[in-house]
Amino acid sequence: LLGKTTYAIPFRAAGALDLGAELLSILDKLPAGAAHDRELVDAWAAAIGMTGWYTWIPYKP
């Protein structure tokens, strides 16, 4: 898929390409690693209007 742009046609037609770019931008702004997973999920949830649709449960090994 490198160098090909045709893969994006269905996403653009469905109106999802801009949202995908926004979500990727959020991902790129956060540090890598599992320690930031919750922050990423919360940021993505805010971007797509799903804040409050889930509850974090403390991890218990």
C-alpha positions in Angstrom: 0.0 0.0 0.0 3.0 2.3 0.2 2.7 5.0 -2.4 -0.9 4.1 -3.2 -3.8 6.4 -2.4 -6.6 4.3 -3.8 -7.1 2.5 -0.5 -8.5 5.8 1.0 -11.3 6.2 -1.5 -14.0 4.3 0.5 -13.0 6.1 3.7 -13.2 9.5 1.9 -16.6 8.5 0.4 -17.9 7.5 3.8 -16.7 10.8 5.3 -14.3 9.0 7.7 -11.0 10.1 6.3 -10.8 13.3 8.2 -11.7 11.6 11.5 -9.1 9.0 10.9 -6.5 11.7 10.3 -7.6 13.4 13.6 -7.3 10.1 15.5 -3.8 9.5 14.0 -2.8 13.0 15.0 -3.8 12.3 18.6 -1.8 9.1 18.6 1.2 10.9 17.2 1.1 13.5 20.1 1.2 11.0 22.9 4.3 9.1 24.1 4.5 5.6 22.9 4.0 2.7 25.3 1.3 1.0 27.3 1.6 3.5 30.1 -0.3 6.0 28.0 -3.0 3.7 26.7 -5.7 5.1 28.9 -4.8 8.7 27.9 -5.1 7.6 24.3 -8.4 5.9 24.7 -9.8 8.9 26.6 -8.6 11.3 23.9 -10.0 9.2 21.1 -13.3 8.8 23.0 -13.5 12.6 23.3 -12.7 13.1 19.6 -15.6 10.8 18.5 -18.1 11.9 21.2 -17.9 8.8 23.4 -16.7 10.3 26.6 -18.6 8.7 29.5 -19.6 5.6 27.5 -17.1 3.5 29.5 -15.6 3.2 33.0 -12.1 2.4 33.8 -11.7 -0.5 36.2 -8.6 -0.7 38.3 -6.2 -3.5 37.3 -5.8 -6.3 39.8 -3.3 -9.0 39.0 
